[in-house]
Amino acid sequence: MTYTPPSPAIVDDIIAQVKFDANGLISALAQAPDGMVLMLAWMNADALRETLLTGRVCYWSRSRQKLWRKGETSGQQQKLIEARLDCDMDAILMIVDQTGVACHTGRRSCFYHGVTPDGLRDTAQPEISAEELYGS
């Protein structure tokens, strides 16, 4: 499946309808085509615009206060397949083609802490080390 970006005018119209929070952000959920939830991050209008226009997923890094193009340091990029805004227009679901792992811990998904009657249990092991991902 290949993402076909809308024109810049249509993207601007879409963004005008999005309900960003008081910090100018919306939650952005990345999901693999097989249904696995990979990660949750944040987008501002610029990140959403770049993502919708280029098909390469871009987020807003709250810790660094700058645009974060997924995979810019690790190579673990996300290519957009499909984007859907929720009913309130304040969250986006992105179906993505994930290169490698999505989580900075080296796991495919960031959601690996399973809640059990005995407490938290990891449901997945790293597929690649942080050193291999980031070179440090």
Disulfide bonds with the S-S distance in Angstrom:
none
